Amino acid sequence: MNSNIDDTLPSGGAASVAASAPASWSELFSGRNAFYALALAGGVTLHAVNMYIATTVMPSVIADIGGLDFYAWATTLFVAASILGAALTAKLLKSAGPRGAYVIATLLFCVGTLVCSLALNMPVMLAGRAVQGLGGGFLYALAYGLTRVVLPERLWGRAIGLISAMFGIATLIGPAIGGVFAEYGAWRAAFWSLLPFAALFALLAFATLPRSSWDHNERVSVPFLQLVLLMGAVLAVSAGSLSAETTWKLVGLLAGLLLIALIAAVETGAKARLLPKKSFRISTPLGALYLMIALLMLSMQPEIFVPYLLQKLHGQSPLWAGYLAALMAIGWTVASFLSSRWQERGGDRLALAGPVLALAGLVLLAVFLPVEGGGDWSLLAPISAGLILVGFGIGLAWPSLVTRVYQNAPATEQDLAAGGMTTVQLFAIAFGTACAGMVANFAGIAEPGDVAGASSAAFWLGGIFAVAPAIGVLVAVKVVRLTGR
């Protein structure tokens, strides 16, 4: 690396370094690369751990400050703000540079976290969650955007595998941390306990990241209309999913789909875009890649009901149900690390295998999860295998997909492409979560409820969401054909 990297990266950047030898984990975790990896992965970890801590302590928050009617909006506003942050990341990078962008994102996260920890009522809590989400969205998108700026291309797969694995790790430690604080009635401490770690990562980023990037010629404009439509789509689907009336659920879903179609129409002729050119066309490399990312994210959304279904149908305690549900995250984490090594020899096969494994996992869940059992491992074993397969399939394909986005994005739209990955991912999570709620309610999880409702919901969640990876297999074939190496 150039000795002036503290100020700027040399023309062509780290991304232009030729992959003269296979990458290794030791190379990623040695020298300056180790500081980059720690800073970028640390920001994602903060964002992800916070998500799971907040979910765990929210019942305690409601018991203390009230606001049950707005319970779900603590997550809705957080996700919506995260999508906004991801969409604005390219503009932030252009304006503040890598170092400044990371520090600003961390400061926003810290301010939101502090507001949450001091909240005396639900409106203040919601405001804090929104600011947290904005900062967290920036941190998440910056991790992908800065990977190509500060690391040589041969390390992209390793770095992306590391970043991807942080969400899986957060799924394991976030609920545990939140549960400990909630157990002792200290939900406020659950929020402010993140502040020292946020400060540490901000200092590390300030000391190591370059002030400016090598891609000075990238043009960045804020797509205000598309952002309004995107936020409207997220809020419409989320609001619809909260209604007890089937009609309003369908209205919310249809409104969200209509707004997505409007975004695609606006993007066609817009100068300021949410995604790189032609990203809404599946016939293009980026269009196929973004669709693949969205389908994989949709595949895992039945996960939100797995703890409840394991307790209701298979006699598991809340603790064990939570840990069994975490098998999906464990599968993702393990596969992310393995994939970053394997893709150097078989990236095409990994892209194809990912949705196939996710499909197999959802089929197992659709077959075995609805069957009532009292903790019988003849049922729990295939259920566990299904959860692992879904996560493993996503983690297996993820580093290859992200690397291909970098490689196929126009030189003048690299930051936009990187931010677009996070935008698509977070939107698919929000959309899929709302759809999972609709499917479960339609299937009778609340009415008739009890074992019969839970069994019906388990079957339809696994069956309907299996459509996403099934389509993903076809899209993966197209991805390989358009971007194969």
Buried (B, 14 or more C-beta within 10 A) or exposed (E): BBEEBBEBBEEEBBBEBEEEEEBEBEBBBEEEBBBBBBBBBBBBBBBBBBBBBBBBBBEBBBEBBEBEEBBBBBBBBBBBBBBBBBBBBBBBBBEBBBBBBBBBBBBBBBBBBBBBBEBEEBEBBBBBBBBBBBBBBBBBBBBBBBBBBBBBBBBBBBBBBBBBBBBBBBBBBBBBBBBBBBEEEBBBEBBBBBBEEBEBBBEBBBEBBBBBBBBEEBEBEEBEBBBEBBBBBBBBBBBBBBBEEEEBBBBBBEBBBBBBEBBBEBBEEBEBBBBBBBBBBBEBBBBBBBBBBBBBBBBBBBBBBBBBBBBBBBBBEEEBBBBBBBBBBBBBBBBBBBBBBBBBEEBBBBBBBBBBBBBBBBBBBBBBBBBBBEEEEEBBEBBBBBBBBBBBBBBBBBBBBBBBBBBBBEEBBBBBBBBBBBBBBBBBBBBBBBBBBBBBBBBBBEEEEEEEBBBBBBBBBBBBBBBBBBBBBEBBBBBBEBBEE
